C-alpha cells in the first residue's frame, strides 16, 4: 500500500521548526506510516542540527514533491542559492521570507496533488493583511 505523502513547511527558521523536524524524523517508525516531504533548506537543517548537537537529518533532495521517494525523508529546497542566516529566537525579515517561500511551495504542491496532506510548523506569518500575511496564502488556496 502506498503511504501518504505528508508535506511539511519549516515555519520560522529561527524558531523550533527544524528542531522538531530533526527529532521527529530520526524515528524510523515515521517512515513506516508516511512519506515526509519537507519544504525547506538542507543547509538550515544542517546548521540547526549542529548548533543543537543533534544528528544530521539525512534527506533525499528533490526539485519538486512529485520526485519524493517512499521510505525516505525528502526535502524540496525552497531557499534557492541564498542560504538564510540563522538567528535563533529572533524574528527577522529573512526568516519571514524563508517561511513564506516554504508555505508557497507547499501550497503549490498540494494544489498539484503532489502531496496528500500539508502540515505547517510554527511560524510568524500574521493573520492580518500586510507583506507577511497568512491571509495572502490562504486566500489563494
C-alpha positions in Angstrom: 0.0 0.0 0.0 1.3 3.4 -0.9 2.0 5.7 2.1 0.6 9.2 2.3 2.9 12.0 1.3 3.0 14.4 4.1 4.2 17.9 3.1 5.8 19.8 6.0 6.7 23.5 5.9 9.6 24.6 8.1 7.9 27.5 9.7 10.2 30.2 11.2 13.7 29.0 10.6 14.8 30.8 13.8 12.2 29.0 15.9 11.7 25.4 16.9 10.6 24.0 13.5 13.8 22.4 12.4 14.5 21.1 15.9 11.1 19.4 15.9 11.6 18.0 12.3 15.1 16.7 13.1 14.0 14.9 16.3 10.8 13.5 14.8 12.2 12.3 11.5 15.0 10.5 13.3 12.4 8.0 14.4 12.3 5.0 12.0 8.6 4.4 12.7 7.7 7.6 10.9 8.8 6.1 7.5 6.5 3.1 8.1 3.4 5.3 8.2 4.1 8.1 5.8 6.5 9.7 3.3 7.6 13.1 4.7 8.3 15.9 2.2 9.9 18.9 3.9 9.7 22.2 2.1 12.8 23.8 3.4 16.6 24.2 3.2 19.1 21.4 3.8 21.8 23.9 4.9 19.5 25.4 7.5 18.6 21.9 8.8 22.3 21.0 9.0 23.2 24.3 10.8 20.3 23.7 13.3 21.4 20.1 13.9 25.0 21.2 14.5 24.0 24.1 16.8 21.8 21.8 18.9 24.2 18.9 18.8 21.6 16.6 17.0 22.2 14.0 14.4 22.1 15.4 10.9 18.9 14.7 9.0 19.5 12.6 6.0 17.3 13.6 3.2 16.6 12.7 -0.4 16.8 16.1 -2.1 14.1 16.8 -4.7 13.3 19.6 -7.1 9.6 19.0 -6.5 7.4 16.9 -4.3 6.4 14.5 -7.1 10.0 13.2 -7.0 9.8 12.2 -3.4 10.9 8.6 -2.6 8.7 6.4 -0.4 10.6 5.1 2.6 12.8 8.2 2.8 12.7 11.7 4.3 12.5 14.0 1.3 13.4 17.7 1.1 12.3 20.2 -1.6 14.8 23.1 -1.5 12.8 26.4 -1.3 15.6 28.7 -0.4 17.4 28.7 -3.8 21.0 29.7 -3.8 20.6 32.2 -0.9 21.1 30.4 2.4 19.2 32.3 5.1 21.2 33.4 8.1 20.1 31.7 11.4 19.5 33.9 14.4 17.8 31.6 16.9 15.0 33.2 18.8 14.8 36.3 16.6 12.1 37.1 14.0 13.9 38.6 11.0 12.9 39.7 7.5 15.0 36.8 6.2 13.2 34.3 8.4 9.8 35.6 7.4 10.8 35.4 3.7 12.0 31.8 4.2 8.8 30.9 5.9 6.7 32.4 3.1 8.8 30.5 0.5 8.2 27.2 2.3 4.5 27.8 2.6 4.2 29.0 -1.1 6.0 25.9 -2.4 4.0 23.5 -0.1 0.6 25.0 -1.1 1.6 24.8 -4.8 2.5 21.1 -4.3 -0.8 20.5 -2.5 -2.8 22.1 -5.3 -0.9 19.9 -7.9 -1.7 16.9 -5.7 2.0 16.1 -5.3 1.3 15.8 -1.5 -1.7 14.3 0.2 -1.6 16.3 3.5 0.0 19.6 4.5 1.4 20.3 7.9 2.8 23.7 8.8 5.3 24.1 11.6 5.2 27.1 14.0 5.9 30.5 12.3 5.3 34.2 12.5 3.2 34.9 9.4 0.4 37.1 10.8 -3.3 36.6 10.2 -3.7 40.2 9.0 -3.2 41.9 5.7 0.4 43.0 5.1 3.6 41.9 3.4 3.8 38.7 5.5 0.2 37.8 5.8 -1.0 34.3 6.3 -4.3 35.6 4.8 -2.5 36.1 1.5 -1.6 32.4 1.3 -4.9 31.0 2.5 -7.0 33.2 0.2 -5.0 31.8 -2.8 -5.9 28.2 -1.6 
